Structure formats: structure tokens, C-alpha cells
């Protein structure tokens, strides 16, 4: 058997790891490239699914069974059982992922109400415009306060000069 055949057999034998890697890259690509907030949430869910699939695949043992002992009189062979810990942890990750997705979607609804869009570029442009308007307002207020202070100090100096 050549090294190329060994690589092919190993790659095909670990198709679930390759699928997890491809799904991770697809989810990561969607999060980075897409500007639509809903699509970003979908990308995060794809990425999460890939991570869950990867961890569950790592816990699987070939020809392994659930770690349940039916006959307690014979000693158990630990190599014949699938590790339940990755599966249990991933059940928790699924619940957290659903809650995170629900929160993300709720935030998208609020953003849509506030900005009228869910496109990242339009939201950033609206924020920049609002910040520029706010800066102009504060600059005008500062200038007005400075002018009032100068006028007020002139009144005090003028009145002292009139009494002398």
C-alpha cells in the first residue's frame, strides 16, 4: 500500500471531520462576508453546528455502545463504550446556541425598528451621520456658551468702569 492510498483511506475514513471543517469555513465565511444581520446569525448557527458535529465525532468509538452495564457480574471493557461526555456537553451547547440565536434575532428586530434596516453598512452609515450631527450640535452649544461668557464678562467690566 502506497502512502497516497493510506492518505486517501484516512481522509475517507474521517469524512465527518472533513465535513465539520468545511461547515466551519462556510459559517465563518458567511459571518465575515455578509452584511445582512440575519445571514450573520445563520452563519453563526452553521459554525456552531460544525463544532457540535466535531465534538460528537470525537467522542464516538468504533463499534462502541452506550456506557450502560446490564450485567454487573462481569467486568466492563472501557474500550467498548462511547464516551458520553462530549454528547452531554453538546446538548448543553445546543440549548445555549438556541438561546443565543433567539437573543440575536430579538436584537435584529430592535435594530430594524430603530434604523429601518438590517444591513450592516446602512446601520454604520446612519450611526456616523447621527454622530456627526451630535458633534455639530455640541460644537454650536460650546460656541454659544463661549460667546455668552465673553458678553457677560464685558458687561461686568463695563459696569465697573461706569462706577469709577
C-alpha positions in Angstrom: 0.0 0.0 0.0 1.5 3.3 -1.0 1.4 6.5 1.1 -1.1 8.0 -1.3 -3.6 5.1 -0.7 -3.1 5.5 3.0 -3.9 9.2 2.9 -7.0 8.5 0.8 -8.2 5.8 3.1 -7.6 8.0 6.2 -9.3 11.0 4.6 -12.3 9.0 3.6 -12.4 7.2 6.9 -12.6 10.6 8.7 -15.2 12.2 6.4 -17.1 13.6 9.4 -14.1 15.7 10.5 -13.7 17.0 6.9 -17.4 17.8 6.8 -17.1 19.7 10.1 -14.1 21.7 8.8 -16.0 22.6 5.6 -19.1 23.7 7.6 -16.9 25.7 9.9 -15.3 27.5 7.0 -18.7 28.1 5.3 -20.2 29.5 8.6 -17.1 31.7 9.2 -17.2 33.0 5.6 -20.9 33.9 5.9 -20.3 35.8 9.2 -17.4 37.8 7.7 -18.6 38.5 4.1 -22.4 39.1 4.6 -23.7 42.4 5.7 -27.2 41.3 6.5 -27.6 40.6 10.2 -29.9 37.6 9.7 -27.4 36.0 7.4 -24.7 36.6 10.0 -26.8 34.7 12.6 -27.4 31.9 10.1 -23.6 31.8 9.6 -23.0 31.5 13.4 -25.5 28.7 13.6 -23.8 26.8 10.8 -20.4 27.3 12.6 -22.0 26.1 15.8 -23.4 23.0 14.1 -19.9 22.2 12.8 -18.4 22.5 16.2 -21.1 20.3 17.7 -20.6 17.7 15.0 -16.8 17.8 15.5 -17.1 17.2 19.3 -19.7 14.4 19.0 -17.5 12.7 16.3 -14.5 12.8 18.7 -16.5 11.0 21.4 -17.6 8.2 19.1 -15.8 4.9 19.4 -16.0 2.4 16.5 -18.3 -0.5 17.5 -18.8 1.3 20.8 -22.1 1.1 22.8 -23.7 3.3 25.4 -21.9 3.1 28.7 -24.7 1.1 30.4 -23.9 -2.0 32.3 -26.6 -4.8 32.0 -24.5 -7.5 33.7 -22.7 -6.3 36.7 -21.1 -9.6 37.4 -18.6 -9.4 34.5 -16.0 -6.7 34.4 -16.6 -4.0 31.7 -14.2 -3.3 28.9 -13.9 0.5 28.8 -12.7 0.4 25.2 -16.1 -0.9 24.0 -18.0 2.2 25.2 -18.6 5.5 23.6 -17.7 8.5 25.7 -20.9 10.2 26.8 -19.3 13.4 28.0 -18.9 15.1 24.5 -22.6 14.3 23.7 -23.8 15.7 27.0 -21.7 18.8 26.7 -23.0 19.4 23.2 -26.6 19.1 24.4 -25.8 22.0 26.6 -24.2 23.8 23.7 -27.3 23.3 21.6 -29.5 24.9 24.3 -27.1 27.8 24.7 -27.0 28.2 20.9 -30.8 28.3 20.7 -30.9 31.0 23.4 -28.2 33.0 21.7 -29.9 32.8 18.4 -33.2 33.9 19.9 -31.4 36.9 21.6 -29.7 37.7 18.3 -32.9 37.7 16.4 -34.6 39.8 19.1 -31.8 42.3 18.7 -32.1 42.3 15.0 -35.8 43.2 15.4 -35.0 46.1 17.6 -32.3 47.3 15.2 -34.8 47.1 12.3 -37.2 49.2 14.4 -34.5 51.8 15.3 -32.7 52.1 11.9 -35.2 50.8 9.4 -32.7 48.3 8.0 -30.7 45.2 9.0 -27.8 45.8 6.6 -24.6 46.5 8.5 -23.3 49.1 6.1 -26.5 51.2 6.3 -26.5 51.0 10.1 -22.9 52.1 10.3 -23.6 55.0 7.9 -26.7 56.1 9.9 -24.6 55.9 13.1 -21.8 58.0 11.5 -24.4 60.6 10.3 -26.0 60.8 13.8 -22.6 61.2 15.4 -21.7 64.0 13.0 -24.9 65.8 13.8 -24.4 65.3 17.5 -20.8 66.7 17.2 -22.1 69.7 15.3 -24.7 70.3 17.9 -22.2 70.2 20.8 -19.8 72.4 18.9 -22.6 75.0 18.3 -23.6 74.8 22.0 -19.9 75.3 23.1 -19.5 78.3 20.8 -22.8 79.8 22.1 -21.7 79.3 25.7 -18.3 80.9 24.9 -20.0 83.9 23.3 -22.3 84.3 26.3 -19.3 84.2 28.6 -17.5 86.8 26.7 -20.6 89.1 26.6 -21.2 88.5 30.3 -17.6 89.5 31.2 -17.8 92.6 29.0 -21.0 93.6 30.9 -19.1 93.3 34.2 -16.1 95.2 33.0 -18.3 97.9 31.5 -20.3 98.4 34.7 -17.2 98.7 36.9 -15.8 101.3 34.6 -19.0 103.3 34.8 -18.9 103.5 38.7 -15.4 104.7 39.0 
